[in-house]
């Protein structure tokens, strides 16, 4: 599993810690609100080892009581491109190449 599969993981961890929530407690709260998120999956999200969908991003922002753009803060251009490459992986070990528009 490769790091850099999302751009929000560090901010999710930061906000969760600001709220004084353990990974286990936060995952349980998500489960009680309809998303069967395990502590292990949350750990992978925070470490950037798991892709996060737009719906999951919105859910996380709601559960963390912060705007979606807060979760995107600090994302660098290279990190964004890396996450995009992971999300476009074809499943056979190759990834489509992204072109940078000038």
Biopython code that builds the backbone (N, CA, C, O; Angstrom):
import numpy as np
from Bio.PDB.StructureBuilder import StructureBuilder

atoms = [
    (1, "UNK", "N", (0.840, -1.170, 0.000)),
    (1, "UNK", "CA", (0.000, 0.000, 0.000)),
    (1, "UNK", "C", (0.891, 1.241, 0.000)),
    (1, "UNK", "O", (1.824, 1.346, 0.797)),
    (2, "UNK", "N", (0.600, 2.167, -0.889)),
    (2, "UNK", "CA", (1.439, 3.351, -1.038)),
    (2, "UNK", "C", (0.835, 4.555, -0.342)),
    (2, "UNK", "O", (-0.378, 4.763, -0.353)),
    (3, "UNK", "N", (1.716, 5.344, 0.265)),
    (3, "UNK", "CA", (1.308, 6.589, 0.903)),
    (3, "UNK", "C", (0.958, 7.610, -0.172)),
    (3, "UNK", "O", (1.419, 7.509, -1.309)),
    (4, "UNK", "N", (0.153, 8.581, 0.190)),
    (4, "UNK", "CA", (-0.200, 9.637, -0.751)),
    (4, "UNK", "C", (-1.473, 9.362, -1.513)),
    (4, "UNK", "O", (-1.674, 9.904, -2.599)),
    (5, "UNK", "N", (-2.344, 8.523, -0.958)),
    (5, "UNK", "CA", (-3.578, 8.186, -1.650)),
    (5, "UNK", "C", (-4.712, 9.148, -1.343)),
    (5, "UNK", "O", (-5.788, 9.048, -1.932)),
    (6, "UNK", "N", (-4.481, 10.082, -0.422)),
    (6, "UNK", "CA", (-5.452, 11.146, -0.176)),
    (6, "UNK", "C", (-4.698, 12.386, 0.296)),
    (6, "UNK", "O", (-3.525, 12.315, 0.661)),
    (7, "UNK", "N", (-5.389, 13.512, 0.283)),
    (7, "UNK", "CA", (-4.743, 14.767, 0.690)),
    (7, "UNK", "C", (-5.319, 15.309, 1.995)),
    (7, "UNK", "O", (-4.952, 16.402, 2.428)),
    (8, "UNK", "N", (-6.224, 14.549, 2.628)),
    (8, "UNK", "CA", (-6.885, 15.065, 3.824)),
    (8, "UNK", "C", (-6.475, 14.360, 5.109)),
    (8, "UNK", "O", (-6.840, 14.808, 6.196)),
    (9, "UNK", "N", (-5.737, 13.285, 5.011)),
    (9, "UNK", "CA", (-5.424, 12.461, 6.172)),
    (9, "UNK", "C", (-4.810, 13.207, 7.338)),
    (9, "UNK", "O", (-5.236, 13.037, 8.480)),
    (10, "UNK", "N", (-3.813, 14.033, 7.060)),
    (10, "UNK", "CA", (-3.138, 14.757, 8.140)),
    (10, "UNK", "C", (-4.093, 15.719, 8.844)),
    (10, "UNK", "O", (-4.036, 15.870, 10.065)),
    (11, "UNK", "N", (-4.967, 16.365, 8.078)),
    (11, "UNK", "CA", (-5.919, 17.298, 8.671)),
    (11, "UNK", "C", (-7.004, 16.563, 9.453)),
    (11, "UNK", "O", (-7.481, 17.065, 10.471)),
    (12, "UNK", "N", (-7.398, 15.379, 8.985)),
    (12, "UNK", "CA", (-8.361, 14.574, 9.744)),
    (12, "UNK", "C", (-7.760, 14.249, 11.110)),
    (12, "UNK", "O", (-8.417, 14.416, 12.137)),
    (13, "UNK", "N", (-6.510, 13.784, 11.118)),
    (13, "UNK", "CA", (-5.836, 13.466, 12.382)),
    (13, "UNK", "C", (-5.726, 14.704, 13.279)),
    (13, "UNK", "O", (-6.008, 14.642, 14.476)),
    (14, "UNK", "N", (-5.311, 15.830, 12.683)),
    (14, "UNK", "CA", (-5.148, 17.061, 13.456)),
    (14, "UNK", "C", (-6.462, 17.477, 14.113)),
    (14, "UNK", "O", (-6.493, 17.788, 15.304)),
    (15, "UNK", "N", (-7.542, 17.481, 13.339)),
    (15, "UNK", "CA", (-8.841, 17.903, 13.868)),
    (15, "UNK", "C", (-9.352, 16.913, 14.919)),
    (15, "UNK", "O", (-9.882, 17.326, 15.951)),
    (16, "UNK", "N", (-9.197, 15.617, 14.666)),
    (16, "UNK", "CA", (-9.629, 14.602, 15.633)),
    (16, "UNK", "C", (-8.899, 14.811, 16.956)),
    (16, "UNK", "O", (-9.508, 14.736, 18.023)),
    (17, "UNK", "N", (-7.601, 15.071, 16.887)),
    (17, "UNK", "CA", (-6.819, 15.325, 18.092)),
    (17, "UNK", "C", (-7.258, 16.617, 18.797)),
    (17, "UNK", "O", (-7.282, 16.677, 20.026)),
    (18, "UNK", "N", (-7.602, 17.641, 18.020)),
    (18, "UNK", "CA", (-8.105, 18.884, 18.614)),
    (18, "UNK", "C", (-9.375, 18.630, 19.419)),
    (18, "UNK", "O", (-9.629, 19.294, 20.424)),
    (19, "UNK", "N", (-10.166, 17.663, 18.968)),
    (19, "UNK", "CA", (-11.415, 17.320, 19.646)),
    (19, "UNK", "C", (-11.203, 16.297, 20.766)),
    (19, "UNK", "O", (-12.153, 15.857, 21.412)),
    (20, "UNK", "N", (-9.935, 15.927, 20.980)),
    (20, "UNK", "CA", (-9.568, 14.967, 22.029)),
    (20, "UNK", "C", (-10.277, 13.625, 21.860)),
    (20, "UNK", "O", (-10.755, 13.030, 22.826)),
    (21, "UNK", "N", (-10.334, 13.164, 20.607)),
    (21, "UNK", "CA", (-10.971, 11.880, 20.298)),
    (21, "UNK", "C", (-9.911, 10.868, 19.898)),
    (21, "UNK", "O", (-9.053, 11.161, 19.066)),
    (22, "UNK", "N", (-9.966, 9.686, 20.482)),
    (22, "UNK", "CA", (-9.089, 8.601, 20.042)),
    (22, "UNK", "C", (-9.593, 8.100, 18.689)),
    (22, "UNK", "O", (-10.733, 8.360, 18.304)),
    (23, "UNK", "N", (-8.737, 7.384, 17.983)),
    (23, "UNK", "CA", (-9.185, 6.791, 16.714)),
    (23, "UNK", "C", (-10.363, 5.863, 16.959)),
    (23, "UNK", "O", (-11.329, 5.870, 16.195)),
    (24, "UNK", "N", (-10.291, 5.067, 18.014)),
    (24, "UNK", "CA", (-11.360, 4.120, 18.306)),
    (24, "UNK", "C", (-12.680, 4.840, 18.596)),
    (24, "UNK", "O", (-13.732, 4.450, 18.090)),
    (25, "UNK", "N", (-12.615, 5.879, 19.404)),
    (25, "UNK", "CA", (-13.835, 6.620, 19.751)),
    (25, "UNK", "C", (-14.426, 7.316, 18.531)),
    (25, "UNK", "O", (-15.643, 7.323, 18.347)),
    (26, "UNK", "N", (-13.562, 7.905, 17.692)),
    (26, "UNK", "CA", (-14.062, 8.582, 16.488)),
    (26, "UNK", "C", (-14.671, 7.583, 15.512)),
    (26, "UNK", "O", (-15.731, 7.841, 14.942)),
    (27, "UNK", "N", (-14.010, 6.446, 15.313)),
    (27, "UNK", "CA", (-14.546, 5.415, 14.415)),
    (27, "UNK", "C", (-15.898, 4.921, 14.919)),
    (27, "UNK", "O", (-16.820, 4.717, 14.129)),
    (28, "UNK", "N", (-16.019, 4.729, 16.221)),
    (28, "UNK", "CA", (-17.294, 4.296, 16.805)),
    (28, "UNK", "C", (-18.374, 5.341, 16.573)),
    (28, "UNK", "O", (-19.515, 4.993, 16.267)),
    (29, "UNK", "N", (-18.032, 6.611, 16.715)),
    (29, "UNK", "CA", (-18.984, 7.686, 16.466)),
    (29, "UNK", "C", (-19.449, 7.671, 15.008)),
    (29, "UNK", "O", (-20.633, 7.860, 14.727)),
    (30, "UNK", "N", (-18.519, 7.446, 14.092)),
    (30, "UNK", "CA", (-18.882, 7.342, 12.671)),
    (30, "UNK", "C", (-19.830, 6.167, 12.443)),
    (30, "UNK", "O", (-20.800, 6.280, 11.694)),
    (31, "UNK", "N", (-19.545, 5.047, 13.090)),
    (31, "UNK", "CA", (-20.400, 3.863, 12.960)),
    (31, "UNK", "C", (-21.808, 4.154, 13.459)),
    (31, "UNK", "O", (-22.787, 3.761, 12.824)),
    (32, "UNK", "N", (-21.912, 4.833, 14.581)),
    (32, "UNK", "CA", (-23.224, 5.160, 15.141)),
    (32, "UNK", "C", (-24.010, 6.121, 14.252)),
    (32, "UNK", "O", (-25.231, 6.236, 14.366)),
    (33, "UNK", "N", (-23.286, 6.812, 13.363)),
    (33, "UNK", "CA", (-23.927, 7.748, 12.440)),
    (33, "UNK", "C", (-24.045, 7.201, 11.026)),
    (33, "UNK", "O", (-24.365, 7.943, 10.098)),
    (34, "UNK", "N", (-23.788, 5.902, 10.855)),
    (34, "UNK", "CA", (-24.095, 5.258, 9.583)),
    (34, "UNK", "C", (-22.944, 4.805, 8.715)),
    (34, "UNK", "O", (-23.171, 4.111, 7.724)),
    (35, "UNK", "N", (-21.710, 5.170, 9.048)),
    (35, "UNK", "CA", (-20.562, 4.742, 8.240)),
    (35, "UNK", "C", (-19.792, 3.694, 9.026)),
    (35, "UNK", "O", (-19.266, 3.988, 10.100)),
    (36, "UNK", "N", (-19.720, 2.507, 8.518)),
    (36, "UNK", "CA", (-19.031, 1.413, 9.198)),
    (36, "UNK", "C", (-17.520, 1.549, 9.031)),
    (36, "UNK", "O", (-16.877, 0.751, 8.349)),
    (37, "UNK", "N", (-16.982, 2.564, 9.663)),
    (37, "UNK", "CA", (-15.560, 2.883, 9.615)),
    (37, "UNK", "C", (-14.853, 2.186, 10.767)),
    (37, "UNK", "O", (-15.218, 2.378, 11.927)),
    (38, "UNK", "N", (-13.851, 1.384, 10.459)),
    (38, "UNK", "CA", (-13.077, 0.726, 11.517)),
    (38, "UNK", "C", (-11.925, 1.623, 11.945)),
    (38, "UNK", "O", (-11.542, 2.540, 11.218)),
    (39, "UNK", "N", (-11.379, 1.361, 13.116)),
    (39, "UNK", "CA", (-10.224, 2.108, 13.587)),
    (39, "UNK", "C", (-9.059, 1.917, 12.631)),
    (39, "UNK", "O", (-8.297, 2.850, 12.378)),
    (40, "UNK", "N", (-8.919, 0.701, 12.097)),
    (40, "UNK", "CA", (-7.830, 0.405, 11.166)),
    (40, "UNK", "C", (-7.961, 1.230, 9.879)),
    (40, "UNK", "O", (-6.970, 1.753, 9.370)),
    (41, "UNK", "N", (-9.178, 1.341, 9.362)),
    (41, "UNK", "CA", (-9.394, 2.137, 8.150)),
    (41, "UNK", "C", (-9.141, 3.613, 8.423)),
    (41, "UNK", "O", (-8.542, 4.302, 7.597)),
    (42, "UNK", "N", (-9.590, 4.101, 9.569)),
    (42, "UNK", "CA", (-9.312, 5.486, 9.942)),
    (42, "UNK", "C", (-7.814, 5.734, 10.010)),
    (42, "UNK", "O", (-7.330, 6.769, 9.553)),
    (43, "UNK", "N", (-7.085, 4.792, 10.574)),
    (43, "UNK", "CA", (-5.633, 4.914, 10.661)),
    (43, "UNK", "C", (-5.019, 5.016, 9.270)),
    (43, "UNK", "O", (-4.107, 5.815, 9.052)),
    (44, "UNK", "N", (-5.505, 4.222, 8.335)),
    (44, "UNK", "CA", (-4.998, 4.267, 6.956)),
    (44, "UNK", "C", (-5.338, 5.592, 6.287)),
    (44, "UNK", "O", (-4.522, 6.143, 5.549)),
    (45, "UNK", "N", (-6.545, 6.108, 6.541)),
    (45, "UNK", "CA", (-6.924, 7.413, 5.986)),
    (45, "UNK", "C", (-5.980, 8.484, 6.510)),
    (45, "UNK", "O", (-5.450, 9.282, 5.738)),
    (46, "UNK", "N", (-5.769, 8.501, 7.823)),
    (46, "UNK", "CA", (-4.921, 9.519, 8.424)),
    (46, "UNK", "C", (-3.470, 9.419, 7.969)),
    (46, "UNK", "O", (-2.766, 10.427, 7.908)),
    (47, "UNK", "N", (-3.025, 8.220, 7.654)),
    (47, "UNK", "CA", (-1.646, 8.026, 7.187)),
    (47, "UNK", "C", (-1.512, 8.243, 5.678)),
    (47, "UNK", "O", (-0.409, 8.171, 5.137)),
    (48, "UNK", "N", (-2.624, 8.506, 5.004)),
    (48, "UNK", "CA", (-2.593, 8.703, 3.551)),
    (48, "UNK", "C", (-2.476, 7.412, 2.780)),
    (48, "UNK", "O", (-2.065, 7.421, 1.620)),
    (49, "UNK", "N", (-2.828, 6.299, 3.401)),
    (49, "UNK", "CA", (-2.692, 4.986, 2.769)),
    (49, "UNK", "C", (-3.981, 4.473, 2.147)),
    (49, "UNK", "O", (-4.001, 3.380, 1.582)),
    (50, "UNK", "N", (-5.058, 5.248, 2.244)),
    (50, "UNK", "CA", (-6.344, 4.846, 1.680)),
    (50, "UNK", "C", (-6.975, 6.041, 0.983)),
    (50, "UNK", "O", (-6.983, 7.154, 1.510)),
    (51, "UNK", "N", (-7.500, 5.793, -0.206)),
    (51, "UNK", "CA", (-8.234, 6.830, -0.920)),
    (51, "UNK", "C", (-9.497, 7.170, -0.144)),
    (51, "UNK", "O", (-10.045, 6.331, 0.570)),
    (52, "UNK", "N", (-9.946, 8.393, -0.288)),
    (52, "UNK", "CA", (-11.163, 8.855, 0.369)),
    (52, "UNK", "C", (-12.068, 9.457, -0.700)),
    (52, "UNK", "O", (-11.644, 10.329, -1.459)),
    (53, "UNK", "N", (-13.307, 8.994, -0.760)),
    (53, "UNK", "CA", (-14.244, 9.520, -1.751)),
    (53, "UNK", "C", (-14.731, 10.896, -1.340)),
    (53, "UNK", "O", (-14.525, 11.330, -0.206)),
    (54, "UNK", "N", (-15.373, 11.571, -2.267)),
    (54, "UNK", "CA", (-15.931, 12.884, -1.941)),
    (54, "UNK", "C", (-17.004, 12.763, -0.871)),
    (54, "UNK", "O", (-17.082, 13.610, 0.019)),
    (55, "UNK", "N", (-17.834, 11.724, -0.938)),
    (55, "UNK", "CA", (-18.877, 11.521, 0.074)),
    (55, "UNK", "C", (-18.255, 11.257, 1.446)),
    (55, "UNK", "O", (-18.752, 11.756, 2.456)),
    (56, "UNK", "N", (-17.179, 10.482, 1.488)),
    (56, "UNK", "CA", (-16.493, 10.216, 2.751)),
    (56, "UNK", "C", (-15.864, 11.493, 3.308)),
    (56, "UNK", "O", (-15.873, 11.716, 4.518)),
    (57, "UNK", "N", (-15.319, 12.328, 2.425)),
    (57, "UNK", "CA", (-14.740, 13.603, 2.843)),
    (57, "UNK", "C", (-15.806, 14.483, 3.482)),
    (57, "UNK", "O", (-15.571, 15.092, 4.526)),
    (58, "UNK", "N", (-16.971, 14.550, 2.858)),
    (58, "UNK", "CA", (-18.067, 15.341, 3.400)),
    (58, "UNK", "C", (-18.512, 14.779, 4.752)),
    (58, "UNK", "O", (-18.743, 15.539, 5.693)),
    (59, "UNK", "N", (-18.634, 13.461, 4.850)),
    (59, "UNK", "CA", (-19.025, 12.819, 6.103)),
    (59, "UNK", "C", (-18.011, 13.133, 7.198)),
    (59, "UNK", "O", (-18.387, 13.490, 8.314)),
    (60, "UNK", "N", (-16.723, 13.000, 6.876)),
    (60, "UNK", "CA", (-15.675, 13.301, 7.858)),
    (60, "UNK", "C", (-15.760, 14.747, 8.323)),
    (60, "UNK", "O", (-15.628, 15.022, 9.515)),
    (61, "UNK", "N", (-15.978, 15.670, 7.399)),
    (61, "UNK", "CA", (-16.063, 17.086, 7.794)),
    (61, "UNK", "C", (-17.241, 17.316, 8.725)),
    (61, "UNK", "O", (-17.145, 18.101, 9.668)),
    (62, "UNK", "N", (-18.348, 16.641, 8.468)),
    (62, "UNK", "CA", (-19.513, 16.778, 9.341)),
    (62, "UNK", "C", (-19.231, 16.190, 10.721)),
    (62, "UNK", "O", (-19.566, 16.798, 11.737)),
    (63, "UNK", "N", (-18.622, 15.022, 10.758)),
    (63, "UNK", "CA", (-18.333, 14.364, 12.033)),
    (63, "UNK", "C", (-17.270, 15.125, 12.837)),
    (63, "UNK", "O", (-17.253, 15.072, 14.067)),
    (64, "UNK", "N", (-16.389, 15.829, 12.129)),
    (64, "UNK", "CA", (-15.330, 16.596, 12.794)),
    (64, "UNK", "C", (-15.728, 18.055, 13.017)),
    (64, "UNK", "O", (-14.935, 18.853, 13.516)),
    (65, "UNK", "N", (-16.962, 18.394, 12.643)),
    (65, "UNK", "CA", (-17.485, 19.759, 12.810)),
    (65, "UNK", "C", (-16.546, 20.810, 12.231)),
    (65, "UNK", "O", (-16.189, 21.789, 12.886)),
    (66, "UNK", "N", (-16.159, 20.574, 10.986)),
    (66, "UNK", "CA", (-15.291, 21.536, 10.297)),
    (66, "UNK", "C", (-15.701, 21.593, 8.828)),
    (66, "UNK", "O", (-16.278, 20.639, 8.306)),
    (67, "UNK", "N", (-15.406, 22.700, 8.164)),
    (67, "UNK", "CA", (-15.720, 22.784, 6.738)),
    (67, "UNK", "C", (-14.815, 21.853, 5.923)),
    (67, "UNK", "O", (-13.688, 21.558, 6.323)),
    (68, "UNK", "N", (-15.318, 21.403, 4.792)),
    (68, "UNK", "CA", (-14.541, 20.524, 3.916)),
    (68, "UNK", "C", (-13.207, 21.162, 3.557)),
    (68, "UNK", "O", (-12.183, 20.480, 3.535)),
    (69, "UNK", "N", (-13.206, 22.454, 3.278)),
    (69, "UNK", "CA", (-11.958, 23.102, 2.866)),
    (69, "UNK", "C", (-10.904, 23.057, 3.975)),
    (69, "UNK", "O", (-9.711, 23.117, 3.676)),
    (70, "UNK", "N", (-11.307, 22.954, 5.237)),
    (70, "UNK", "CA", (-10.333, 22.792, 6.321)),
    (70, "UNK", "C", (-9.538, 21.505, 6.108)),
    (70, "UNK", "O", (-8.327, 21.469, 6.331)),
    (71, "UNK", "N", (-10.227, 20.452, 5.676)),
    (71, "UNK", "CA", (-9.551, 19.171, 5.469)),
    (71, "UNK", "C", (-8.569, 19.230, 4.295)),
    (71, "UNK", "O", (-7.665, 18.400, 4.196)),
    (72, "UNK", "N", (-8.745, 20.198, 3.422)),
    (72, "UNK", "CA", (-7.868, 20.345, 2.256)),
    (72, "UNK", "C", (-6.690, 21.278, 2.527)),
    (72, "UNK", "O", (-5.769, 21.360, 1.714)),
    (73, "UNK", "N", (-6.709, 21.979, 3.657)),
    (73, "UNK", "CA", (-5.665, 22.952, 3.963)),
    (73, "UNK", "C", (-4.286, 22.320, 3.943)),
    (73, "UNK", "O", (-4.078, 21.218, 4.451)),
    (74, "UNK", "N", (-3.371, 23.027, 3.359)),
    (74, "UNK", "CA", (-1.987, 22.572, 3.348)),
    (74, "UNK", "C", (-1.659, 21.594, 2.235)),
    (74, "UNK", "O", (-0.505, 21.191, 2.086)),
    (75, "UNK", "N", (-2.646, 21.210, 1.459)),
    (75, "UNK", "CA", (-2.385, 20.275, 0.365)),
    (75, "UNK", "C", (-1.500, 20.957, -0.676)),
    (75, "UNK", "O", (-1.830, 22.035, -1.171)),
    (76, "UNK", "N", (-0.404, 20.339, -0.995)),
    (76, "UNK", "CA", (0.540, 20.873, -1.974)),
    (76, "UNK", "C", (0.240, 20.278, -3.352)),
    (76, "UNK", "O", (-0.305, 19.180, -3.461)),
    (77, "UNK", "N", (0.597, 21.007, -4.378)),
    (77, "UNK", "CA", (0.346, 20.591, -5.761)),
    (77, "UNK", "C", (0.830, 19.162, -6.016)),
    (77, "UNK", "O", (0.099, 18.368, -6.607)),
    (78, "UNK", "N", (2.032, 18.823, -5.587)),
    (78, "UNK", "CA", (2.579, 17.489, -5.822)),
    (78, "UNK", "C", (1.769, 16.416, -5.101)),
    (78, "UNK", "O", (1.565, 15.326, -5.635)),
    (79, "UNK", "N", (1.304, 16.725, -3.881)),
    (79, "UNK", "CA", (0.490, 15.768, -3.131)),
    (79, "UNK", "C", (-0.851, 15.544, -3.823)),
    (79, "UNK", "O", (-1.362, 14.425, -3.856)),
    (80, "UNK", "N", (-1.408, 16.601, -4.367)),
    (80, "UNK", "CA", (-2.680, 16.491, -5.068)),
    (80, "UNK", "C", (-2.517, 15.608, -6.296)),
    (80, "UNK", "O", (-3.334, 14.719, -6.536)),
    (81, "UNK", "N", (-1.465, 15.848, -7.075)),
    (81, "UNK", "CA", (-1.222, 15.031, -8.265)),
    (81, "UNK", "C", (-0.980, 13.570, -7.896)),
    (81, "UNK", "O", (-1.474, 12.666, -8.571)),
    (82, "UNK", "N", (-0.224, 13.339, -6.833)),
    (82, "UNK", "CA", (0.045, 11.971, -6.404)),
    (82, "UNK", "C", (-1.255, 11.265, -6.021)),
    (82, "UNK", "O", (-1.466, 10.115, -6.407)),
    (83, "UNK", "N", (-2.119, 11.930, -5.277)),
    (83, "UNK", "CA", (-3.402, 11.333, -4.891)),
    (83, "UNK", "C", (-4.266, 11.081, -6.120)),
    (83, "UNK", "O", (-4.972, 10.075, -6.188)),
    (84, "UNK", "N", (-4.214, 11.990, -7.090)),
    (84, "UNK", "CA", (-4.990, 11.808, -8.316)),
    (84, "UNK", "C", (-4.491, 10.600, -9.092)),
    (84, "UNK", "O", (-5.288, 9.850, -9.657)),
    (85, "UNK", "N", (-3.194, 10.409, -9.124)),
    (85, "UNK", "CA", (-2.642, 9.238, -9.820)),
    (85, "UNK", "C", (-3.123, 7.952, -9.180)),
    (85, "UNK", "O", (-3.473, 6.997, -9.874)),
    (86, "UNK", "N", (-3.141, 7.927, -7.845)),
    (86, "UNK", "CA", (-3.614, 6.734, -7.144)),
    (86, "UNK", "C", (-5.082, 6.473, -7.429)),
    (86, "UNK", "O", (-5.489, 5.323, -7.593)),
    (87, "UNK", "N", (-5.880, 7.531, -7.489)),
    (87, "UNK", "CA", (-7.311, 7.354, -7.705)),
    (87, "UNK", "C", (-7.622, 6.910, -9.131)),
    (87, "UNK", "O", (-8.704, 6.389, -9.399)),
    (88, "UNK", "N", (-6.674, 7.118, -10.047)),
    (88, "UNK", "CA", (-6.888, 6.725, -11.437)),
    (88, "UNK", "C", (-6.192, 5.414, -11.772)),
    (88, "UNK", "O", (-6.120, 5.029, -12.940)),
    (89, "UNK", "N", (-5.679, 4.727, -10.758)),
    (89, "UNK", "CA", (-5.016, 3.441, -10.971)),
    (89, "UNK", "C", (-5.993, 2.491, -11.646)),
    (89, "UNK", "O", (-7.143, 2.369, -11.224)),
    (90, "UNK", "N", (-5.544, 1.833, -12.670)),
    (90, "UNK", "CA", (-6.423, 0.954, -13.436)),
    (90, "UNK", "C", (-6.625, -0.404, -12.789)),
    (90, "UNK", "O", (-7.440, -1.195, -13.266)),
    (91, "UNK", "N", (-5.904, -0.693, -11.716)),
    (91, "UNK", "CA", (-6.077, -1.959, -11.028)),
    (91, "UNK", "C", (-5.102, -3.022, -11.463)),
    (91, "UNK", "O", (-4.985, -4.049, -10.795)),
    (92, "UNK", "N", (-4.392, -2.814, -12.563)),
    (92, "UNK", "CA", (-3.444, -3.828, -13.036)),
    (92, "UNK", "C", (-2.003, -3.393, -12.773)),
    (92, "UNK", "O", (-1.064, -3.912, -13.377)),
    (93, "UNK", "N", (-1.845, -2.437, -11.867)),
    (93, "UNK", "CA", (-0.508, -1.979, -11.509)),
    (93, "UNK", "C", (-0.034, -0.801, -12.325)),
    (93, "UNK", "O", (1.044, -0.266, -12.068)),
    (94, "UNK", "N", (-0.815, -0.386, -13.302)),
    (94, "UNK", "CA", (-0.439, 0.780, -14.087)),
    (94, "UNK", "C", (-1.394, 1.908, -13.757)),
    (94, "UNK", "O", (-2.531, 1.673, -13.348)),
    (95, "UNK", "N", (-0.941, 3.103, -13.932)),
    (95, "UNK", "CA", (-1.781, 4.270, -13.679)),
    (95, "UNK", "C", (-1.773, 5.150, -14.916)),
    (95, "UNK", "O", (-0.756, 5.278, -15.597)),
    (96, "UNK", "N", (-2.910, 5.750, -15.196)),
    (96, "UNK", "CA", (-2.953, 6.698, -16.294)),
    (96, "UNK", "C", (-2.070, 7.877, -15.940)),
    (96, "UNK", "O", (-2.005, 8.281, -14.780)),
    (97, "UNK", "N", (-1.396, 8.427, -16.924)),
    (97, "UNK", "CA", (-0.567, 9.595, -16.669)),
    (97, "UNK", "C", (-1.402, 10.858, -16.767)),
    (97, "UNK", "O", (-2.172, 11.041, -17.710)),
    (98, "UNK", "N", (-1.240, 11.709, -15.796)),
    (98, "UNK", "CA", (-1.943, 12.978, -15.790)),
    (98, "UNK", "C", (-1.096, 14.016, -16.502)),
    (98, "UNK", "O", (0.117, 14.096, -16.311)),
    (99, "UNK", "N", (-1.749, 14.790, -17.311)),
    (99, "UNK", "CA", (-1.039, 15.848, -18.006)),
    (99, "UNK", "C", (-1.267, 17.151, -17.269)),
    (99, "UNK", "O", (-2.369, 17.441, -16.802)),
    (100, "UNK", "N", (-0.216, 17.919, -17.177)),
    (100, "UNK", "CA", (-0.314, 19.217, -16.511)),
    (100, "UNK", "C", (-0.579, 20.272, -17.560)),
    (100, "UNK", "O", (0.226, 20.466, -18.471)),
    (101, "UNK", "N", (-1.705, 20.955, -17.437)),
    (101, "UNK", "CA", (-2.032, 22.039, -18.373)),
    (101, "UNK", "C", (-1.228, 23.277, -18.007)),
    (101, "UNK", "O", (-1.185, 23.691, -16.849)),
    (102, "UNK", "N", (-0.607, 23.844, -18.997)),
    (102, "UNK", "CA", (0.206, 25.049, -18.757)),
    (102, "UNK", "C", (-0.639, 26.280, -18.669)),
    (102, "UNK", "O", (-0.114, 27.376, -18.472)),
]
sb = StructureBuilder()
sb.init_structure("model")
sb.init_model(0)
sb.init_chain("A")
sb.init_seg("    ")
for serial, (resi, resn, name, xyz) in enumerate(atoms, 1):
    if name == "N":
        sb.init_residue(resn, " ", resi, " ")
    sb.init_atom(name, np.array(xyz, "f"), 0.0, 1.0, " ", f" {name:<3s}", serial, name[0])
structure = sb.get_structure()
